[in-house]
Amino acid sequence: MNDWAADRALASLARNQVFSVRGDVEHPTVLLLGTLTNRRGQVVASAYLSAEFPNPANPNFCLITAYGSAVELVASVGLANALSNPGPVADVGALQPLIAASVKRAQAEMRLIFASAEVAVTERVHAWSERATHWVEEADALIQRSSVKERKVGVAEERTLAAGMTPDRQLVRPLLLVVPSGHPVAGAGEAWA
């Protein structure tokens, strides 16, 4: 039942929209997921971040915090506990600039967080590729038997696979905007998303 409700809720979001909820925060806070993908589009590292805006009128000032897991991230804003929903969050238009600002700041933070992960993955891929190259060089020195020729084809495929594993792209996705529990409820005539 929970999966159905979650799927239904996510399906109701249009492109470039994020849910806003009330939580145990002092200032509006955007929850973000950062990923480092390889050339094949596979995630090789991820980071869970929050961007807190002590002065929402100045979206250029935000505090980025990294968390070890999604559970820690959600717990940090009080969403691990049951909460009541007094109604839609008011004044979402004023909160929208916080999303873009949080993504921009998180991207800068991600470069620092993923720098070591990117180096480690690149080194492993390079070592794998070097082993394959070394094997091919040794195989070339041997008498060419059919089993060696077949293995060379396999090694060439492994080298192609290794190249596809190289870190390629960092993405930051805003997941949720959390506002303080006392944030006003949108009125009947106010548009909200």
C-alpha positions as CSV (number, residue, x, y, z in Angstrom):
1,M,0.0,0.0,0.0
2,N,2.8,2.4,0.8
3,D,4.5,1.8,-2.5
4,W,1.3,2.6,-4.3
5,A,0.9,5.8,-2.4
6,A,4.5,6.9,-3.0
7,D,4.2,6.1,-6.7
8,R,0.9,8.0,-7.0
9,A,2.4,11.1,-5.2
10,L,5.5,11.1,-7.3
11,A,3.5,10.8,-10.5
12,S,1.5,13.9,-9.6
13,L,4.7,16.0,-9.8
14,A,5.4,17.8,-13.1
15,R,8.9,18.3,-14.5
16,N,10.9,20.8,-12.4
17,Q,8.6,20.5,-9.4
18,V,9.5,19.4,-5.8
19,F,7.3,18.6,-2.9
20,S,7.3,21.0,0.1
21,V,6.4,19.8,3.6
22,R,6.7,21.0,7.1
23,G,9.4,19.5,9.3
24,D,11.5,20.0,12.4
25,V,13.7,22.7,10.9
26,E,14.4,26.3,11.9
27,H,14.8,27.6,8.3
28,P,13.7,26.4,4.9
29,T,15.9,23.4,4.0
30,V,16.2,21.6,0.6
31,L,17.1,17.9,0.7
32,L,19.2,16.8,-2.3
33,L,20.7,13.6,-3.8
34,G,24.0,13.9,-5.6
35,T,25.3,11.1,-7.8
36,L,28.5,10.3,-9.7
37,T,27.8,8.2,-12.7
38,N,30.1,6.4,-15.1
39,R,30.0,6.6,-18.9
40,R,27.4,3.8,-18.9
41,G,25.1,5.8,-16.7
42,Q,25.6,3.6,-13.7
43,V,25.9,5.3,-10.3
44,V,29.4,4.8,-8.8
45,A,28.9,7.1,-5.8
46,S,26.1,9.0,-4.1
47,A,25.8,11.7,-1.5
48,Y,22.9,12.9,0.5
49,L,22.9,16.7,1.2
50,S,20.8,19.3,2.8
51,A,20.9,23.0,2.0
52,E,19.6,25.3,4.8
53,F,18.6,28.9,4.2
54,P,18.9,30.9,7.4
55,N,17.7,34.0,5.4
56,P,15.3,32.9,2.7
57,A,15.3,36.4,1.2
58,N,19.0,35.8,0.3
59,P,19.1,32.5,-1.5
60,N,22.9,33.0,-2.2
61,F,23.6,32.2,1.4
62,C,23.0,28.6,2.3
63,L,24.6,26.0,4.5
64,I,25.4,22.6,2.9
65,T,25.5,19.5,5.1
66,A,26.4,16.0,3.9
67,Y,24.9,12.9,5.4
68,G,26.0,9.3,5.3
69,S,22.6,7.9,4.2
70,A,19.1,8.8,3.2
71,V,17.8,7.8,6.6
72,E,20.2,10.2,8.3
73,L,19.1,13.0,5.9
74,V,15.4,12.4,6.5
75,A,15.9,12.2,10.3
76,S,17.8,15.4,10.3
77,V,14.7,17.4,9.4
78,G,12.4,15.5,11.6
79,L,10.6,13.5,8.9
80,A,11.3,10.1,10.5
81,N,8.4,10.8,12.9
82,A,4.7,11.0,12.2
83,L,3.7,14.6,11.4
84,S,0.3,16.3,10.9
85,N,-0.5,18.1,7.6
86,P,-2.3,21.4,8.3
87,G,-2.6,22.1,4.5
88,P,-0.5,23.2,1.5
89,V,2.6,25.3,2.2
90,A,1.9,29.0,1.6
91,D,4.0,31.4,-0.6
92,V,5.7,28.7,-2.6
93,G,6.6,31.3,-5.2
94,A,9.0,33.0,-2.7
95,L,10.5,29.6,-1.9
96,Q,11.2,28.5,-5.5
97,P,14.5,30.4,-5.8
98,L,15.8,28.3,-2.9
99,I,15.7,25.2,-5.1
100,A,17.9,26.5,-7.9
101,A,20.3,28.0,-5.3
102,S,20.6,24.8,-3.4
103,V,21.3,22.8,-6.5
104,K,24.0,25.2,-7.6
105,R,25.7,25.2,-4.1
106,A,25.4,21.4,-3.9
107,Q,27.1,20.9,-7.2
108,A,30.1,22.9,-5.9
109,E,30.1,20.8,-2.7
110,M,29.8,17.6,-4.8
111,R,33.0,18.4,-6.6
112,L,34.8,18.3,-3.3
113,I,33.0,15.2,-2.0
114,F,33.4,13.1,-5.1
115,A,36.9,14.2,-6.0
116,S,38.4,11.3,-4.0
117,A,35.8,8.8,-5.2
118,E,36.4,9.8,-8.7
119,V,40.2,9.3,-8.3
120,A,39.7,5.9,-6.7
121,V,37.3,4.6,-9.4
122,T,39.5,6.0,-12.1
123,E,42.6,4.2,-10.6
124,R,40.7,0.9,-10.4
125,V,39.5,1.2,-14.0
126,H,43.1,2.1,-15.1
127,A,44.6,-0.9,-13.2
128,W,42.0,-3.2,-14.7
129,S,42.8,-1.8,-18.2
130,E,46.5,-2.2,-17.6
131,R,46.1,-5.8,-16.6
132,A,44.2,-6.5,-19.8
133,T,46.9,-4.7,-21.8
134,H,49.7,-6.7,-20.1
135,W,47.8,-9.9,-20.8
136,V,47.4,-9.1,-24.5
137,E,51.2,-8.3,-24.8
138,E,52.1,-11.6,-23.2
139,A,49.6,-13.5,-25.3
140,D,51.1,-11.9,-28.5
141,A,54.5,-13.3,-27.5
142,L,53.0,-16.9,-27.3
143,I,52.3,-19.2,-30.2
144,Q,48.9,-18.3,-31.4
145,R,46.6,-21.1,-30.4
146,S,42.8,-20.8,-30.9
147,S,42.2,-20.6,-27.1
148,V,44.6,-17.7,-26.8
149,K,43.0,-15.9,-29.7
150,E,39.5,-16.4,-28.1
151,R,40.8,-15.0,-24.8
152,K,42.3,-11.9,-26.6
153,V,38.8,-11.2,-27.9
154,G,37.5,-11.5,-24.3
155,V,40.2,-9.2,-23.0
156,A,39.4,-6.6,-25.7
157,E,35.8,-6.7,-24.5
158,E,36.9,-6.2,-20.9
159,R,39.0,-3.2,-21.9
160,T,35.9,-1.7,-23.5
161,L,33.9,-2.4,-20.4
162,A,36.6,-0.8,-18.2
163,A,36.5,2.4,-20.4
164,G,32.7,2.6,-19.8
165,M,33.2,2.4,-16.0
166,T,35.2,5.6,-15.9
167,P,33.5,8.4,-13.8
168,D,31.8,10.7,-16.2
169,R,29.0,12.9,-14.8
170,Q,27.8,14.4,-11.5
171,L,24.2,15.1,-11.0
172,V,22.3,16.8,-8.2
173,R,18.6,16.3,-7.8
174,P,16.5,18.3,-5.3
175,L,14.2,15.8,-3.5
176,L,12.2,17.9,-1.0
177,L,11.8,21.4,0.4
178,V,11.2,21.3,4.2
179,V,9.8,24.4,5.8
180,P,9.5,25.1,9.6
181,S,6.4,23.5,11.2
182,G,4.9,26.9,11.9
183,H,5.0,27.9,8.2
184,P,1.7,29.4,7.1
185,V,-0.9,27.3,5.2
186,A,-1.9,28.4,1.7
187,G,-5.2,30.2,1.5
188,A,-8.1,29.1,-0.7
189,G,-7.2,31.5,-3.4
190,E,-3.4,31.0,-3.3
191,A,-1.9,28.9,-6.1
192,W,0.5,26.2,-4.9
193,A,2.5,23.5,-6.5
